[in-house]
Amino acid sequence: MKKILTTVFVLAMALWQPTMAQDQASLYPNLRYFTKKVRKSFPEISDDRKATLKRIGLYIKEKKNKGETAHIKFVGKDLDASTVYAYTWAKMATHFYSVKGVEISLYNQNGNTARSDIFSPLEKAGFIVYKDSVPSYDFFRIDFAFGPVSCKIFPTVNKKKHKPNYESPELLVFTYVPENPKYKNYLILNKRLPEDLTALNRQTALEWLYIFAHFRKKTTSH
């Protein structure tokens, strides 16, 4: 029995490692280089900030242990830089670490279109940003790897469908401080932010890569 279990474990690791390696290799080269530099800076994150970020990892782990999908919804007043960066880096980090069973979405309360200038730091980091449109509205597509992998930044078209529910089991991640929040499962991600967009983008990358690196390490060590 022990030999069989050992064989199963070895096969499982053999299947897992190429998947993660392939996902990382599929990143655009400049983005892969930027990510490598950022990951060396995990020690910069303060203990207080790590406590906030840990809540997101614990939510994902709890859902995964139950065999359920973890739903993370970013909620912003507008499609401002902090909201767009958090959504983009969270999507990219799940791909980078091959984390499955996590769905990430975005809710823009005012239904506006993002300003073009906020995408410059993402492009400098190695993302490719396109402006596209459908008959009723414009949107941005952010590609970060070879293949059908991207983020789409839409203005909110169907508010009723996407609006956060007070009793929703999904984790609502607010990129602003809401008034009198009564949601069942939420956290406020941003209270103090760098004003410089390049610094904000780097901080956001650092934190979301940390979340999923930490989560990945904990859930693959059993």
C-alpha positions in Angstrom: 0.0 0.0 0.0 2.8 2.4 0.9 4.5 1.8 -2.4 1.2 2.5 -4.3 0.7 5.7 -2.4 4.3 6.8 -3.1 3.8 6.1 -6.8 0.5 8.1 -6.9 2.2 11.0 -5.2 5.1 11.0 -7.6 2.8 10.8 -10.6 0.7 13.7 -9.1 3.7 15.9 -8.7 4.9 15.0 -12.2 1.6 16.1 -13.6 1.4 19.3 -11.5 4.9 20.7 -12.0 4.8 20.9 -15.8 1.4 22.7 -15.6 2.8 25.4 -13.4 6.0 25.6 -15.4 4.1 25.9 -18.7 1.8 28.6 -17.3 4.8 30.6 -16.2 6.6 30.1 -19.5 3.6 31.3 -21.4 3.8 34.8 -19.9 5.0 37.5 -22.2 8.8 37.8 -21.6 8.9 41.3 -20.3 6.1 40.5 -17.8 7.8 37.4 -16.7 11.0 39.5 -16.0 8.9 42.1 -14.1 7.2 39.4 -12.1 10.5 37.8 -11.2 11.8 41.1 -9.8 8.6 41.8 -7.8 8.6 38.4 -6.2 12.0 39.0 -4.6 10.4 41.9 -2.7 7.8 39.9 -0.6 9.7 40.8 2.6 8.7 44.5 2.0 5.1 43.7 2.9 4.3 44.7 6.5 2.8 42.4 9.0 -0.4 44.4 9.2 -0.8 44.3 5.5 -0.1 40.5 5.4 -2.9 40.0 7.9 -5.4 41.7 5.5 -4.0 39.7 2.5 -4.2 36.5 4.5 -8.0 36.7 4.7 -8.2 36.3 1.0 -5.9 33.2 1.0 -7.9 31.7 3.9 -11.2 32.3 2.0 -9.8 30.5 -1.1 -8.4 27.6 1.1 -11.8 27.2 2.9 -13.6 27.0 -0.4 -11.1 24.6 -1.9 -11.3 22.3 1.2 -15.1 22.1 0.6 -14.6 21.3 -3.1 -16.3 24.7 -4.0 -15.2 27.4 -6.3 -13.9 30.6 -4.7 -15.5 33.7 -6.1 -13.7 36.9 -5.6 -15.4 40.1 -6.8 -13.6 43.4 -6.9 -16.0 46.3 -6.1 -15.0 49.8 -7.1 -16.9 53.1 -7.4 -15.2 53.6 -10.8 -12.9 51.8 -13.1 -10.0 53.6 -11.4 -6.4 52.5 -11.3 -6.6 50.7 -7.9 -9.6 48.6 -9.1 -8.2 47.8 -12.5 -4.7 46.9 -11.2 -6.1 44.6 -8.4 -8.4 42.8 -10.9 -5.6 42.4 -13.5 -2.9 41.2 -11.1 -5.3 38.8 -9.3 -6.2 37.2 -12.7 -2.5 37.1 -13.7 -1.4 35.6 -10.4 -3.9 32.7 -10.6 -2.4 31.9 -14.0 1.2 32.3 -12.9 0.7 29.9 -10.0 -1.7 27.6 -11.8 -4.4 28.1 -9.1 -7.6 26.4 -10.2 -11.1 26.8 -8.7 -10.9 30.6 -8.4 -13.2 32.9 -10.3 -12.4 36.6 -10.3 -14.8 39.3 -11.4 -15.2 43.0 -11.3 -18.1 45.3 -10.4 -18.0 48.9 -11.4 -20.7 50.8 -9.6 -20.8 53.9 -11.9 -20.7 51.9 -15.1 -18.0 54.2 -16.6 -15.2 53.3 -19.0 -11.7 53.3 -17.7 -9.3 56.1 -18.5 -6.7 55.2 -21.0 -3.8 56.7 -19.0 -4.1 54.2 -16.1 -3.0 51.4 -18.4 0.5 52.8 -19.0 2.1 51.2 -15.9 0.6 47.8 -16.9 2.1 48.1 -20.4 5.5 49.0 -18.9 5.3 45.9 -16.8 4.8 43.8 -19.9 1.0 43.5 -20.4 -0.4 44.2 -23.8 -3.5 46.5 -23.7 -6.0 46.8 -26.5 -9.1 49.1 -26.7 -12.0 47.2 -28.3 -15.7 47.8 -28.7 -19.0 46.1 -29.3 -22.1 48.0 -30.7 -23.2 49.4 -27.3 -19.9 50.2 -25.5 -16.1 50.3 -25.5 -13.9 48.1 -23.3 -10.2 47.2 -22.7 -8.6 43.8 -23.2 -5.4 43.1 -21.2 -3.3 40.2 -22.5 -0.6 38.7 -20.3 0.3 35.4 -21.9 0.5 33.6 -25.2 -2.8 31.8 -25.8 -6.4 32.7 -25.0 -5.6 34.3 -21.6 -6.6 37.9 -20.9 -8.6 40.3 -18.7 -11.5 42.3 -20.1 -12.3 45.6 -18.5 -15.9 46.3 -19.2 -18.1 49.1 -18.0 -21.0 47.5 -16.1 -23.7 46.7 -18.6 -26.2 44.8 -16.5 -26.0 46.3 -13.0 -28.8 44.1 -11.6 -27.0 40.9 -12.7 -23.5 41.9 -11.4 -24.4 44.0 -8.3 -23.1 42.5 -5.1 -25.7 40.8 -2.9 -25.7 41.4 0.8 -26.0 37.6 1.5 -23.7 36.5 -1.3 -21.2 33.8 -0.4 -18.6 35.4 -2.7 -15.8 37.4 -1.2 -16.3 41.1 -2.0 -13.1 43.0 -2.1 -13.7 46.8 -2.0 -11.1 49.1 -3.5 -12.6 52.0 -1.6 -14.1 52.5 1.9 -17.9 51.9 1.6 -20.4 53.6 3.9 -22.0 51.4 6.5 -21.1 48.1 4.8 -23.5 45.2 5.8 -22.2 42.6 3.5 -21.8 39.0 4.7 -18.3 38.4 3.4 -16.2 41.4 2.5 -12.9 43.2 3.1 -11.6 46.6 2.3 -8.5 46.2 0.3 -7.3 49.8 -0.1 -7.1 52.4 2.7 -3.7 54.0 1.9 -2.5 54.0 -1.7 0.5 55.5 -3.5 -0.5 58.4 -5.6 2.0 57.5 -8.3 0.5 55.0 -10.7 3.7 53.2 -11.3 4.2 52.7 -7.6 0.6 51.7 -7.2 0.9 49.1 -9.9 4.1 47.6 -8.4 2.5 47.4 -4.9 -0.6 45.7 -6.3 1.5 43.2 -8.2 3.6 42.5 -5.1 0.5 41.8 -2.9 -1.4 39.6 -5.3 1.6 37.5 -6.2 2.2 37.1 -2.5 -1.4 36.0 -1.9 -1.3 33.2 -4.4 2.3 32.2 -3.8 1.5 31.8 -0.1 -1.8 30.0 -0.8 -0.1 27.7 -3.3 2.7 26.8 -0.9 0.2 26.0 1.9 -2.1 23.9 -0.2 0.5 21.8 -2.0 2.4 20.8 1.1 -0.1 18.2 2.3 
